[in-house]
Amino acid sequence: MSFTEYTKESWKGSVITSPLPPVLVSCGTLESPNVLTIAWTGILCTQPPVTYISVRPERYSYELIKQSGEFVINLPTAELVRAIDYCGVKSGRNTDKLKETGLKVEKASEVSAPVIVQSPVNVECRVREIIPLGTHDMFISDIVKVDAARELLDDKGRLALENAGLLAYSHGDYFALGRKLGSFGFTVKKNKKRSRRK
């Protein structure tokens, strides 16, 4: 195999891992909901399923999540890019972001925080630990339920998330995900047709 080789410059430590999903995090209650955009999120463990979000303590949603111990990660689509950006720059202290963007919420399956109807996948979370890190506190959380769009299930019941038009965020810019390059483990999978001929 032959790959591009790069000549490097060394910079001070900074946030550089990209792209990331700019998720909509819903919190509060169905009667008094709020939503904010979070890019610092990801998976920490498979079993049990554990995720995290990192939130600035001065954000309005910070206290809502800390008090209830629950929130929902709503996966973003390209269709929602304007709402996602708006919810990242406006505060729920003085703006009804749901009303302004047209986002709708409904009751979650397991947690008190609502889910966003226009998101194809809602990840319901319960906080297990809060770790102060500096500018942000990390909410390490158990994934207690996943709500997936029936419209994206294929004939075998598999969630075809590649058809959802998911969104990515990289250094201040939003991108629609591009073409598929392979699936996990494709470099070592045996060719089934060739194996059958043998």
N, C-alpha and C positions, 0 to 999 in steps of 0.2 A: 504494500500500500504506500502511496505517496501523498503527502499532505503539505499544505502551506506552512512555512516556517516564518515566525515573526521576530522582529527586533524590538525589544521592550524598553520602556521608560518606567522608572519606579516612582510612584506617587505615595502620598500619605494614605493611611487606611480610610476608606470611604465606602458608601453603599454603591455597589457596582453590579451585583447579580441581577440580570434581567434576561428576558422579559418575565413579568409577573402578572397574575390576574388582578385587575382592579375591581375587587369584589364589592358588592353592596352589602353592608352589615346592617341588619335590622335589629332593633332592640326596643326596650320599653314593653308596652302591652298592646293588645289589639285595640283597646280603647284610647290609648295614648302612645302611639308608635313614633319612632324616629328612625332615620336611616342615615348612614354615613359611608363614604367610600374609603376603603382600606386597600393598600397595595402590599403592606407587610403581612403576608399570610402564607400558610403552607401546611404540609403534613409533617408530623413529628414521629408517628408510630402507626404501624398497620394493625396490630392486635395487642391491646385494645386500640381502636381507631382514635388517634389524638391529633388535634390540630392546634393552631395558635393564630391570634391576631395581635399586632402591636399597635397600641393607641397612645397618643399624647394625653397626659393627665388633664390638660386644659380643655380638651374637647368635651362638648356637651354630652356626648354619648358615653364618655368614660364612666361617669358616676351612675348612669342608668345600667350599664353592664355590670359594674362593680356591685351595685345594690342587689340586683336580681340574680346575678350569677349565671345569666343565660343570654344568648344571642343567636342569630342565624346568619350564616354566610350564604349569600345568594350569588350564584355564578353569573358573570356578566356576558352579554352578547353584544355584537356590533350594533344591533338595533338600539341598544340602550346607552350608547356612548355619550349622548348629550346629558342624559339623566345622571350617568355615572360621574361625569365631570362636574355637573352642578352640585351634586351631593358631596363632592370632595372640597368645594370652595365655599359653600354656604354652611352656616351653623343652624342647628335645630333650636338654639336659644331664641332666635328671633325670626325664623323662617319655617313655614310648613312646607318642607321639601317634597313631601308626597303630593300635596296639592299642586305645587308649582310644576312638578315634572309629569304628573299624571300617573305615577306609580301607584299600584293598588296593593293592599295587604289583606291577608286572610289568616285565620287561626292555624297555628303550627300543630303538628301531630303530638309533640312531646313537651315542648318548652313554652314558656309564657310569652316570649317575643314572637311577633308575627312573621310570616314568610311573605316574600314579594311574589305576586301572581305572575308577573311578566318574566321572571327568571326561570330557566328550564330546570335548574337543580337548586334545592334549598338544603343546606347542611345545618341541622339543628345541633346547637352546642351548649354544653354545661361546663362552666369554669371549674377547674380543679386547683389552679394555682395562679397567682399574679406575681410576676417577677419584675421589679423596677430595674431598668437597664440604663437610663440616662434621659434622653429626650422622649423615649417611649417606654411604656410598661407592657410586658408580654403577658397576655391572657392565655395560658395553656389550658386547653379545654378538651373534654371528651365529646366525640361525635355520637350523639344518642339516637339520631334518626336522620335519614336522607329521604327527601321527597323529590321524585324524578318525574318529568313530563311524560305522560303516556304517548304523546305525539312523537316522541323520539325513540320509542321502543321498536325494535325490529321484529320480524315474525318469529324469532326465537326468544323474545323477551329481553334481549340485550339492549342496554342504553347506548344508542348511536349518537354519542355526544359530538362526534365529528360533524354532524349535520346541524348543530345548534348555532353555528356562526359565532363561536366564542371570541372574546376580546382579550388582548394582551396590552401591557403597559411597560414601556421601556424609556427610562430617563426623560420623563415629562411628556412622552408622546404615546398615543393610542394606536394599536394596530389590530386589524382583523387577522386571525390565524391563517396561514397559507396552506400550501399543498402538503399532503402526507408524504413522508419520506421513508417510512418503515414502521414496523410494530415491534414492541419489546421482544428481544430475543431473535429477531429475524436473521441476524448474522450466523446463527448456529442451528437454525431449524433445517431439517432435512426436507428435500424436495419429495413430496408425497407421491407424485406421478412417477418419478425416477425410481423410488423405493419399490413401488408396486411392480414395475417392469422387471426389476431384479428378482 
